[in-house]
Amino acid sequence: MRELEHGGAAPDVTRLSDEEETRLSLTLASGSLGTRVMRTYLAARGRSNACLAIVGWEDSEPRIGRRRAAARAILRRHEGLDLGSAPGAAWLKGRYHGPYVRDELLRHGVLVETLETATTWSGCATRIAR
């Protein structure tokens, strides 16, 4: 995300899920054909335990196109896979449903909560273990 910002390609919306949240989200959506295809695609590329980043832009179409292309190049350099717009559309549609399913998930031993975090770049770890 830092490289996106420094490269002038930062999205206006970024939603990053860790491996566990990504797995849970895909499990909850497992009934759809699109989710099954996406899981197969990720598994075929050795990314069954991937993190999901949803990114979006708001601007004029030409500026969005330039920023999106720059972001794709940066994300590819970091082994990101483009899954198209379906994950973002699903997130947008259901982003406020969490509180309604939280109690039911808790009854099954699954603790879920969304935390919004803000910090300076110097407050983030600069090295990522691979």
N, C-alpha and C positions, 0 to 999 in steps of 0.2 A: 504494500500500500504506500509505503514511503517513496519507492521508486516511481510509482504512478504520480504522486503529488509533485515530486521534483521534475518529472518529465512532462509536466503540463497535461497529463492524461487522467488526472484523478476524477473518478466518478462523483456525481452529486449525491448519490445514494450508494452506500456500501453496507452490505449485511454479510458478515463472516461468521460461519458456524464451525465449531470444532468438530473433530471426528465423531464424537458421541452424539452431539446434536444432529449432525448430518445423518448418521445411522438411524436415529429415532425418527427424524422427519421422513426419510425414505421408507421406513417401516410403516409409519402411519399412512403414507400415501401409496402403499404397495399394491393396492387394487387397480390402479390405473395402468393402461397399456404403456403410456409414456414413461411412467416410473420404472416399469419392468424393462423397457428398452434402455433407459438410462443406466440402470444397474448392470445390465449385460454389457453395455458399452464401457462402463467404468471397470468392470471385472476383466474384460478383454485387454484393457490397457494397464492392468495391475494396480488399479486404484479403488479397490473395493472399500478401503478404509480412508477415503478422501475427506477433505474439508470442503465445504461448499461456500463460495463467495458469490453473492448476488450483487451486481453492479448496475447502475442506471444513470442516465444523463438527462439533463433538461437544458435546452438551448435551441438555437436554430439548427435545422437539419445539416447544413454544411459544417457547422462547428461541431455538432455531435459526431458526425461521420469522421472527422479528423481526430477528435479525442478518442473515440471508440477504437479506431484503427491503431493509434499509438498505444492504447491500453492493451489491446489484444497482443501486440508484439511484445510488450513488457511481460504480460502474464504468461505467454508461451515460453519466454526465456526462463521463467521460473516453473516450468513444467505444468502450467495450467491448461486445462482442456475447456474448450468452448462448448457448452451444452445448449446453446440457443436461448431463446427467451422464455421457454416454458417454466423453468424453476423460478424466475423472477415474477412471472405472471401468477404462479401458484402462491408465492409468498405474498404478493400484493393482495390477492383475493382473500387469503386467510390470516393475514398478519394480526388481526384483532381477535382471533378465535382462541388464542392461547389460554386466557383466563377461564374460558368456558370448559376447556378440556383438562385443565390443571388438576382439579379435584379428582376427576376420574382416574387420571394417571397416578396420582398419589395413592389412591386406593389399591393400585397394582404395584406399588413400590417404586414408582418412577418419579423422581423429584425433578421438576423443570422450573426454570425461571429465566427471564431475559434480563440481562444487565447491560445498560448503555454505558460505555466507557469513553472518556475523553482524557487525553494527556498530550504533552508535547512530544516531539520525536525524540528528544534527549531522554525522556522518561520511558521510552521503549527499549527493549533489548536490541542491540545492533547486530548481534550474531545469531544466526539460526542454525541449529544442529541439523544435519542432513543424515 
